Amino acid sequence: MAAKLQIGDLVWAKMKSFPAWPGKIVESNPDIKKPKNVKNQHFIFFFGSENFAWIPFETVYPYIGNKEKFLLTTRIPRGFKEAIDAIEDAIKNMPEEAMADYQQRMSRPDPVPEELNNSVESADSDSPDKPKRKKRSRESDRGTEDGTPKKTPRLKSKSPPDSSGKKVRPVKSLTPSEKILKRAKMTASSSPSQNIFSSFSAKKSPGKIRERKLPELRVSESDLSYDPSLGAPGMPLSSGSLASEAGGTPSQVKSVIPTPMRIGFLGLGIMGQGMVMNLLRSGHEVTVWNRTAQKCRDFVKAGALKGNSPCEVVQQCDITFCCVADTTAVKDIVFTTNTGVLHGITAGKCFVEMSTIDEETVQDVAEAIQARGGVYLEAPVVGSRVPALEGQLTILASGDRKLFDDCFSCFEAIGKKSLYLGSDPGAATRMKLIINMVMGTVVASLAEGMAMAEKVGLDLEDVAEVLSLGSLRCPAIIHKSQAILNQKYDPHFPLQHQQKDLRLALQLGDKVEQPLYIAAAANELYKKARRLGYGESDISAVFRAASN
């Protein structure tokens, strides 16, 4: 079958420990290297995920003619249905000549090997909670031509006969460390569809949802790191441009009916870009502003409006969101004379602060907005760059309840859950600081552990593998351990922001006289990492401070 398949063909492709998945053979990406010492492989784009990987010929089969063999009906992984829909759409859009050529080449498909058959049993065995066990081939089970059992010269002692009277070679038991090293490096996900980055191509949706062409936000090779909750380890992930070339569609499009209110958004940083993209995708009318005006260009091309100042955005919009880096930036945006948010606030204007800042500034901004007749809500988010891009943030809100309700469609577009924590401005900030304090201490502890492992001569790849198998297995631990292992620190959550959040959490602890011993120690490690020049890198770069 390998000789019949070619670039552009629609296929089923199977990675080890995963069910077969709908895909397409595409031109290889020079940034994604072919594995060493492996020949005869196709470069596959996986539908429903925008992931790419090199797959051996023997585990790639034509889609047409094999659908019934590979189509899962029970225990369906996340994204599988979307992948089927995407490849079926690709078939419908295929030119007649191309379809005729495809069918002619595939008219006599090779038989499908048993190990590639996605039966219910194989789907169960591919579950990350139930690793697949390979059947061992026992030479002693196979008789010779005269019916006598084969001899196994490597066995010094007599083997006990089985029920048929044949000798069976005992299976050597592996030590725990040998099992770990033998296990494939794909233990953290149940399907290749759970990707770290979804395409930005807008998908047609029913109802009242307005459609816009979305900006192409390119990712660098360092964004292709492994996040077990979203993709398969060792499986390179695509950029928006490659996904578009392969005919990809978003792995998940939400059916959100946008509010008729005009939405403003201040700040197009790591988090703001993803949130605005999802607001546009869901059909909201958005006016954007950023301190670096150049960042607005792609969103304006996608249908957003551009404001010349925070004041102008507030004046033109009913609800204005703000998501910027720190307290200083918030104060500049809100309180700057003539151009600030406060200058544009009039009775009934709504302002939603999504930045992670200190509680005192939250209350100062709330009082200033309310004093001018405006309505205030704070809504910091839990999540980093990837959840922001995929609309999977958790929104923590406190302040005006009616404004929280009015933001429903916006929160649906950018998040997976929104929580109202009360009318007291500051409650959401306290929650966010505690969550980020825990995250910071966990990653700092991981960095120290891997630094010590390196010092005592352990292989860091083995350490990361063990972490992925035990009770510590979670997206944060595995993603950051892989970043440390690969020494790729592209900022999903910038280290300087994590250190800022730890500092604010310590200040909150001082205020209520709560000792925070571990957080204080972690803060010192992050401060050292900033001194070493890793402030704009991902928080996993704290490893550099721990290892020096």
C-alpha positions as CSV (number, residue, x, y, z in Angstrom):
1,M,0.0,0.0,0.0
2,A,2.9,2.4,0.6
3,A,3.6,2.6,-3.1
4,K,0.0,3.6,-3.9
5,L,-0.3,6.4,-1.3
6,Q,0.9,9.9,-2.2
7,I,0.8,13.5,-1.0
8,G,-2.8,14.7,-0.8
9,D,-4.4,11.3,-0.1
10,L,-6.9,10.9,2.7
11,V,-5.8,8.2,5.1
12,W,-6.2,6.5,8.4
13,A,-2.9,6.8,10.4
14,K,-2.0,5.1,13.6
15,M,0.5,6.2,16.2
16,K,1.6,3.7,18.8
17,S,-0.8,3.6,21.8
18,F,-3.4,5.5,19.9
19,P,-6.4,4.5,17.8
20,A,-6.2,5.0,14.0
21,W,-7.1,8.6,13.2
22,P,-8.4,10.4,10.0
23,G,-5.6,12.3,8.3
24,K,-4.0,13.5,5.1
25,I,-0.6,13.0,3.6
26,V,1.0,16.4,3.2
27,E,4.3,18.0,2.3
28,S,6.8,17.7,5.1
29,N,7.6,20.7,7.2
30,P,11.4,21.4,7.2
31,D,11.1,22.6,10.8
32,I,9.9,19.2,11.9
33,K,12.7,16.7,11.5
34,K,12.2,13.1,10.4
35,P,13.1,10.7,13.2
36,K,16.6,9.2,12.9
37,N,17.1,5.7,11.5
38,V,13.5,5.4,10.4
39,K,12.8,4.9,6.7
40,N,9.6,4.8,4.6
41,Q,7.4,7.2,6.5
42,H,4.5,9.6,5.5
43,F,4.2,13.1,6.9
44,I,0.6,13.1,8.2
45,F,-1.8,16.0,9.0
46,F,-4.4,14.8,11.6
47,F,-7.9,16.2,11.1
48,G,-9.6,17.7,14.0
49,S,-6.4,18.6,15.8
50,E,-4.0,20.3,13.3
51,N,-1.3,18.0,14.6
52,F,1.5,16.6,12.4
53,A,3.7,13.5,12.7
54,W,5.9,11.2,10.7
55,I,4.1,7.8,10.5
56,P,5.5,4.5,9.1
57,F,4.1,3.2,5.9
58,E,2.8,0.1,7.5
59,T,0.4,2.0,9.8
60,V,-1.0,4.3,7.1
61,Y,-4.1,3.1,5.2
62,P,-6.5,4.7,2.7
63,Y,-9.5,6.3,4.3
64,I,-11.9,5.2,1.6
65,G,-12.5,1.5,1.9
66,N,-11.3,1.2,5.5
67,K,-13.8,3.4,7.3
68,E,-15.8,0.5,8.8
69,K,-12.7,-1.1,10.1
70,F,-11.5,1.9,12.0
71,L,-14.6,3.9,12.9
72,L,-15.0,3.8,16.7
73,T,-18.6,3.3,18.0
74,T,-17.8,3.1,21.8
75,R,-15.3,4.9,24.0
76,I,-14.8,7.6,21.4
77,P,-11.8,9.9,22.2
78,R,-12.3,13.7,22.3
79,G,-12.1,15.2,18.9
80,F,-12.7,12.0,17.0
81,K,-16.2,13.0,15.7
82,E,-14.8,16.4,14.6
83,A,-12.0,14.6,12.7
84,I,-14.5,12.4,10.9
85,D,-16.6,15.4,10.0
86,A,-13.5,17.2,8.7
87,I,-12.3,14.4,6.5
88,E,-15.8,13.7,5.1
89,D,-16.0,17.4,4.2
90,A,-12.6,17.1,2.5
91,I,-14.0,14.2,0.5
92,K,-17.1,16.1,-0.6
93,N,-14.9,19.0,-1.8
94,M,-12.4,16.8,-3.7
95,P,-12.4,17.4,-7.5
96,E,-13.9,14.6,-9.5
97,E,-10.6,13.9,-11.3
98,A,-8.7,13.7,-8.1
99,M,-11.4,11.3,-6.6
100,A,-11.2,9.1,-9.7
101,D,-7.4,8.9,-9.5
102,Y,-7.6,8.1,-5.8
103,Q,-10.2,5.4,-6.2
104,Q,-8.2,3.8,-9.0
105,R,-5.0,3.6,-7.0
106,M,-6.9,2.4,-3.9
107,S,-9.1,-0.1,-5.8
108,R,-7.2,-3.0,-4.3
109,P,-6.2,-2.1,-0.8
110,D,-3.9,-4.3,1.2
111,P,-5.4,-6.3,4.0
112,V,-5.5,-4.5,7.3
113,P,-3.2,-6.0,10.0
114,E,-4.9,-7.2,13.2
115,E,-3.0,-4.7,15.4
116,L,-4.4,-1.8,13.5
117,N,-8.0,-2.8,13.9
118,N,-9.9,-0.4,16.1
119,S,-12.3,-2.9,17.8
120,V,-13.9,-2.0,21.1
121,E,-11.1,-4.1,22.8
122,S,-8.3,-2.1,21.1
123,A,-10.0,1.2,22.0
124,D,-10.1,0.1,25.6
125,S,-6.5,-1.0,25.6
126,D,-5.4,2.4,24.1
127,S,-6.8,4.2,27.1
128,P,-4.1,6.0,29.1
129,D,-5.4,4.4,32.3
130,K,-5.1,0.9,30.8
131,P,-1.8,0.5,28.9
132,K,-2.0,-1.9,26.0
133,R,-0.1,-5.2,26.5
134,K,1.5,-6.8,23.5
135,K,1.1,-10.6,23.1
136,R,4.5,-12.3,23.3
137,S,5.4,-14.7,20.5
138,R,6.6,-17.9,22.1
139,E,8.7,-20.1,19.8
140,S,8.2,-23.1,22.0
141,D,4.4,-23.0,21.4
142,R,5.0,-23.7,17.7
143,G,5.6,-27.4,16.9
144,T,8.0,-28.8,14.3
145,E,6.8,-30.5,11.2
146,D,6.7,-33.9,12.8
147,G,4.5,-32.6,15.6
148,T,7.1,-32.5,18.4
149,P,7.6,-29.3,20.3
150,K,10.6,-27.1,19.3
151,K,13.5,-27.1,21.6
152,T,14.6,-23.9,23.3
153,P,18.4,-24.2,23.8
154,R,18.6,-21.1,25.9
155,L,16.6,-22.7,28.7
156,K,18.8,-24.7,31.1
157,S,16.0,-26.2,33.1
158,K,13.0,-28.1,32.0
159,S,10.0,-26.0,31.1
160,P,6.6,-27.1,32.6
161,P,4.2,-28.5,29.9
162,D,1.0,-26.6,29.1
163,S,-2.4,-28.2,28.8
164,S,-1.5,-29.6,25.3
165,G,1.7,-31.2,26.5
166,K,3.9,-28.7,24.8
167,K,6.8,-27.0,26.6
168,V,6.4,-23.3,27.2
169,R,9.3,-21.0,27.6
170,P,8.9,-18.9,30.8
171,V,8.6,-15.1,30.2
172,K,11.3,-13.1,31.8
173,S,9.8,-10.5,34.3
174,L,11.1,-7.0,34.0
175,T,12.2,-4.8,36.8
176,P,10.2,-1.6,37.4
177,S,13.0,0.5,35.9
178,E,13.2,-1.7,32.8
179,K,9.4,-1.5,32.4
180,I,9.7,2.3,32.4
181,L,12.5,2.4,29.9
182,K,10.7,-0.1,27.7
183,R,7.4,1.7,27.7
184,A,6.7,3.9,24.7
185,K,7.0,7.7,25.1
186,M,3.3,8.2,24.6
187,T,1.5,7.7,27.8
188,A,-0.2,10.9,28.6
189,S,-3.1,11.2,26.1
190,S,-5.9,9.1,24.6
191,S,-6.0,10.7,21.1
192,P,-3.9,12.8,18.8
193,S,-6.8,15.2,18.6
194,Q,-6.1,16.8,21.9
195,N,-3.8,19.5,20.5
196,I,-1.9,22.3,22.0
197,F,-3.0,24.7,19.3
198,S,-6.2,24.9,17.2
199,S,-6.5,26.4,13.7
200,F,-7.7,30.0,13.4
201,S,-9.8,29.3,10.3
202,A,-13.4,30.2,11.0
203,K,-15.8,27.3,10.6
204,K,-19.4,27.9,9.4
205,S,-21.8,27.6,12.2
206,P,-25.6,27.7,12.3
207,G,-28.0,30.2,13.8
208,K,-27.2,33.8,14.5
209,I,-23.5,33.5,14.9
210,R,-21.7,36.1,12.7
211,E,-18.7,34.8,10.8
212,R,-15.4,36.7,10.4
213,K,-12.1,35.8,8.8
214,L,-9.7,35.4,11.7
215,P,-6.1,36.6,11.9
216,E,-3.4,34.0,11.3
217,L,-1.4,34.0,14.6
218,R,1.8,32.2,13.7
219,V,3.7,30.0,16.2
220,S,7.3,29.3,16.3
221,E,8.9,25.9,16.5
222,S,9.3,26.3,20.3
223,D,5.6,26.4,20.6
224,L,5.5,22.8,19.5
225,S,6.3,21.5,23.0
226,Y,4.3,18.7,24.6
227,D,1.2,19.3,26.7
228,P,-0.3,15.9,27.6
229,S,-3.8,17.3,28.2
230,L,-3.8,18.5,24.6
231,G,-1.6,16.4,22.4
232,A,0.6,13.4,22.1
233,P,4.2,13.5,23.3
234,G,6.7,13.4,20.5
235,M,4.1,14.5,18.0
236,P,5.0,17.8,16.4
237,L,2.3,20.3,16.4
238,S,1.4,22.7,13.6
239,S,1.4,26.3,13.0
240,G,-1.7,28.1,11.8
241,S,-0.4,28.4,8.2
242,L,0.3,24.7,7.9
243,A,-3.1,23.8,9.3
244,S,-4.7,26.1,6.7
245,E,-2.7,24.5,3.9
246,A,-3.9,21.0,5.1
247,G,-7.5,22.1,5.1
248,G,-7.8,22.1,8.9
249,T,-10.7,23.4,10.9
250,P,-11.0,24.3,14.5
251,S,-11.1,21.2,16.7
252,Q,-14.0,22.8,18.6
253,V,-16.3,25.6,17.6
254,K,-18.6,26.9,20.2
255,S,-22.2,27.8,19.4
256,V,-22.3,31.2,21.1
257,I,-25.0,33.7,20.3
258,P,-23.2,37.1,20.7
259,T,-24.5,39.9,22.7
260,P,-25.8,42.9,20.7
261,M,-23.7,45.1,23.0
262,R,-20.6,46.7,21.6
263,I,-17.4,45.1,23.2
264,G,-14.1,46.9,23.7
265,F,-10.8,45.2,24.6
266,L,-7.7,46.8,25.9
267,G,-4.5,44.8,25.7
268,L,-3.4,42.3,23.0
269,G,-0.6,40.5,24.8
270,I,-0.2,36.7,25.2
271,M,-3.7,36.4,26.8
272,G,-5.5,39.2,25.1
273,Q,-4.8,37.9,21.6
274,G,-6.5,34.6,22.2
275,M,-9.5,36.1,24.0
276,V,-10.1,38.7,21.2
277,M,-9.7,36.0,18.6
278,N,-12.4,33.9,20.2
279,L,-14.7,36.9,20.6
280,L,-14.4,37.6,16.9
281,R,-14.9,34.0,16.1
282,S,-18.2,33.9,18.0
283,G,-19.5,37.0,16.2
284,H,-19.0,39.7,18.8
285,E,-18.4,43.3,17.6
286,V,-15.1,44.2,19.1
287,T,-13.1,47.4,19.3
288,V,-9.4,46.9,20.2
289,W,-6.6,49.0,21.5
290,N,-3.0,48.1,22.5
291,R,-0.1,50.2,23.6
292,T,1.8,48.8,20.6
293,A,-0.6,49.8,17.9
294,Q,0.9,47.4,15.3
295,K,-0.6,44.4,17.2
296,C,-4.0,45.6,16.2
297,R,-3.5,45.2,12.5
298,D,-4.4,41.5,12.1
299,F,-7.5,41.9,14.2
300,V,-8.7,45.0,12.3
301,K,-8.2,42.9,9.1
302,A,-10.4,40.2,10.7
303,G,-13.2,42.7,11.3
304,A,-12.4,44.3,14.6
305,L,-12.6,48.1,15.0
306,K,-9.6,50.1,16.3
307,G,-9.7,52.6,19.0
308,N,-7.0,55.3,19.3
309,S,-7.0,55.4,23.1
310,P,-8.6,53.6,26.1
311,C,-10.9,56.6,26.5
312,E,-12.1,56.4,22.9
313,V,-12.7,52.6,23.2
314,V,-14.8,53.1,26.4
315,Q,-16.8,55.9,24.7
316,Q,-17.6,53.8,21.7
317,C,-18.4,50.5,23.5
318,D,-21.0,49.3,26.0
319,I,-18.6,46.9,27.9
320,T,-14.9,47.3,27.9
321,F,-12.5,44.6,28.9
322,C,-8.9,45.2,30.0
323,C,-6.2,42.5,30.2
324,V,-2.6,43.9,30.6
325,A,0.6,42.8,32.3
326,D,0.7,44.4,35.8
327,T,-0.5,47.0,38.2
328,T,1.5,49.8,36.6
329,A,-0.1,49.2,33.2
330,V,-3.6,49.1,34.7
331,K,-3.1,52.4,36.4
332,D,-1.7,54.0,33.3
333,I,-4.6,52.8,31.2
334,V,-7.3,53.8,33.7
335,F,-6.0,57.0,35.2
336,T,-4.0,58.8,32.4
337,T,-5.4,62.3,31.9
338,N,-7.6,62.8,28.8
339,T,-6.8,59.4,27.2
340,G,-7.5,57.0,30.1
341,V,-10.5,54.8,30.8
342,L,-11.8,57.0,33.5
343,H,-12.0,60.0,31.2
344,G,-14.4,58.1,28.9
345,I,-16.6,56.7,31.7
346,T,-20.1,58.1,31.8
347,A,-23.3,56.8,33.5
348,G,-24.0,53.2,32.5
349,K,-20.6,52.5,30.9
350,C,-19.3,49.1,31.9
351,F,-15.6,48.2,32.7
352,V,-14.3,44.7,33.3
353,E,-10.8,44.3,34.7
354,M,-9.2,41.0,33.7
355,S,-5.6,41.7,34.7
356,T,-3.9,40.0,37.7
357,I,-3.1,42.9,40.0
358,D,-3.0,43.7,43.7
359,E,-6.3,44.0,45.7
360,E,-5.7,47.6,46.6
361,T,-5.5,48.7,43.0
362,V,-8.6,46.6,42.1
363,Q,-10.6,48.5,44.8
364,D,-9.1,51.9,43.7
365,V,-10.2,51.3,40.1
366,A,-13.6,50.1,41.2
367,E,-14.3,53.2,43.3
368,A,-13.1,55.5,40.6
369,I,-15.3,53.9,37.9
370,Q,-18.3,53.8,40.2
371,A,-17.8,57.4,41.3
372,R,-18.3,58.5,37.6
373,G,-21.5,56.4,37.3
374,G,-19.9,53.5,35.6
375,V,-20.4,49.8,36.4
376,Y,-17.4,47.6,37.5
377,L,-16.5,43.9,37.4
378,E,-13.2,42.3,38.0
379,A,-12.7,39.0,36.1
380,P,-9.1,37.6,36.2
381,V,-8.7,34.4,34.4
382,V,-7.0,31.1,35.2
383,G,-5.1,29.6,32.3
384,S,-2.1,30.5,30.1
385,R,-1.5,31.1,26.4
386,V,-2.9,27.8,25.0
387,P,-6.2,27.8,27.0
388,A,-6.7,31.5,25.9
389,L,-6.3,30.5,22.3
390,E,-8.7,27.6,22.6
391,G,-11.3,29.4,24.6
392,Q,-10.8,27.2,27.6
393,L,-10.0,29.7,30.3
394,T,-11.6,29.8,33.8
395,I,-13.1,33.2,34.6
396,L,-13.2,34.3,38.2
397,A,-15.5,37.3,38.7
398,S,-16.7,39.6,41.5
399,G,-18.4,42.9,41.4
400,D,-21.7,44.0,39.8
401,R,-23.9,40.9,39.3
402,K,-25.9,42.3,36.4
403,L,-22.7,43.1,34.5
404,F,-21.5,39.6,35.1
405,D,-24.8,38.4,33.5
406,D,-24.4,40.8,30.6
407,C,-20.9,39.3,29.9
408,F,-22.3,35.8,29.6
409,S,-21.8,35.4,25.8
410,C,-18.3,36.9,26.1
411,F,-17.3,34.5,28.9
412,E,-18.8,31.6,26.9
413,A,-16.6,32.5,24.0
414,I,-13.3,32.8,25.9
415,G,-13.7,30.3,28.7
416,K,-15.0,26.9,29.7
417,K,-16.3,28.1,33.1
418,S,-17.1,31.4,34.7
419,L,-17.6,31.7,38.5
420,Y,-19.3,34.6,40.3
421,L,-17.6,35.0,43.7
422,G,-19.7,37.9,45.1
423,S,-20.2,41.6,44.9
424,D,-17.0,42.5,46.8
425,P,-14.4,43.8,44.4
426,G,-11.2,42.0,45.3
427,A,-12.6,38.5,46.0
428,A,-11.7,37.3,42.5
429,T,-8.2,38.7,42.8
430,R,-7.7,36.9,46.1
431,M,-8.8,33.7,44.5
432,K,-6.5,34.2,41.4
433,L,-3.5,35.0,43.5
434,I,-3.9,31.8,45.6
435,I,-4.3,29.7,42.5
436,N,-1.2,31.2,40.9
437,M,0.7,30.9,44.2
438,V,0.1,27.1,44.1
439,M,1.1,26.9,40.5
440,G,4.4,28.8,41.1
441,T,5.4,26.6,44.1
442,V,4.6,23.4,42.2
443,V,6.7,24.4,39.1
444,A,9.6,25.6,41.4
445,S,9.5,22.2,43.2
446,L,9.6,20.4,39.9
447,A,12.6,22.5,38.8
448,E,14.5,21.7,42.0
449,G,13.7,18.0,41.6
450,M,15.0,17.9,38.0
451,A,18.0,19.9,38.9
452,M,18.9,17.5,41.7
453,A,18.3,14.5,39.4
454,E,20.8,16.0,37.0
455,K,23.4,16.5,39.7
456,V,23.1,12.9,40.9
457,G,23.5,11.5,37.4
458,L,19.9,10.5,36.6
459,D,18.6,10.8,33.0
460,L,16.1,13.7,33.0
461,E,14.1,11.9,30.3
462,D,13.6,9.0,32.7
463,V,12.6,11.5,35.5
464,A,10.0,13.0,33.2
465,E,8.7,9.6,32.2
466,V,8.3,8.5,35.8
467,L,6.4,11.7,36.6
468,S,4.1,11.0,33.7
469,L,3.2,7.6,35.0
470,G,2.5,8.2,38.7
471,S,0.1,10.1,40.9
472,L,1.8,13.4,40.0
473,R,0.8,13.1,36.4
474,C,-1.1,16.3,35.4
475,P,-0.9,18.7,32.5
476,A,1.3,21.2,34.4
477,I,3.9,18.7,35.6
478,I,4.2,16.9,32.4
479,H,4.2,20.0,30.1
480,K,6.8,21.8,32.2
481,S,9.0,18.8,32.7
482,Q,9.0,18.4,28.9
483,A,9.9,22.1,28.5
484,I,12.8,21.6,30.9
485,L,13.9,18.4,29.2
486,N,13.9,20.1,25.8
487,Q,15.2,23.4,27.1
488,K,12.5,25.3,25.3
489,Y,11.1,28.1,27.3
490,D,8.7,30.0,24.9
491,P,6.4,31.9,27.2
492,H,3.1,30.2,27.7
493,F,3.1,31.9,31.1
494,P,6.0,34.4,31.4
495,L,8.2,33.9,34.4
496,Q,8.2,37.5,35.4
497,H,4.4,37.4,35.7
498,Q,4.6,34.3,37.9
499,Q,7.1,36.1,40.2
500,K,4.9,39.1,40.2
501,D,1.9,37.0,41.3
502,L,4.0,35.3,44.0
503,R,5.0,38.7,45.3
504,L,1.4,39.8,45.4
505,A,0.3,36.6,47.1
506,L,3.0,37.2,49.8
507,Q,1.7,40.8,50.3
508,L,-1.8,39.4,50.7
509,G,-0.4,36.9,53.3
510,D,1.2,39.8,55.2
511,K,-2.1,41.6,55.3
512,V,-3.9,38.8,57.0
513,E,-0.9,37.5,58.9
514,Q,-0.8,34.2,57.1
515,P,2.7,32.5,57.0
516,L,3.6,31.4,53.5
517,Y,6.9,29.6,53.9
518,I,7.0,27.6,50.7
519,A,5.7,30.5,48.5
520,A,8.4,32.8,50.0
521,A,11.1,30.3,49.1
522,A,9.7,29.8,45.6
523,N,9.6,33.5,45.1
524,E,13.3,33.8,45.8
525,L,14.0,31.1,43.1
526,Y,11.9,33.0,40.5
527,K,13.7,36.3,41.5
528,K,17.0,34.5,40.8
529,A,15.8,33.3,37.4
530,R,14.8,36.9,36.5
531,R,18.3,38.1,37.5
532,L,19.7,35.5,35.1
533,G,17.7,37.0,32.3
534,Y,14.7,34.6,32.1
535,G,12.0,37.0,33.0
536,E,10.3,36.9,29.6
537,S,10.7,33.1,29.2
538,D,8.2,30.5,30.4
539,I,7.9,29.7,34.1
540,S,9.6,26.4,33.4
541,A,12.8,28.4,32.9
542,V,13.0,28.6,36.7
543,F,14.9,25.3,36.3
544,R,17.9,27.4,35.1
545,A,18.0,29.1,38.5
546,A,17.6,25.9,40.4
547,S,20.4,24.2,38.4
548,N,23.0,27.0,38.8
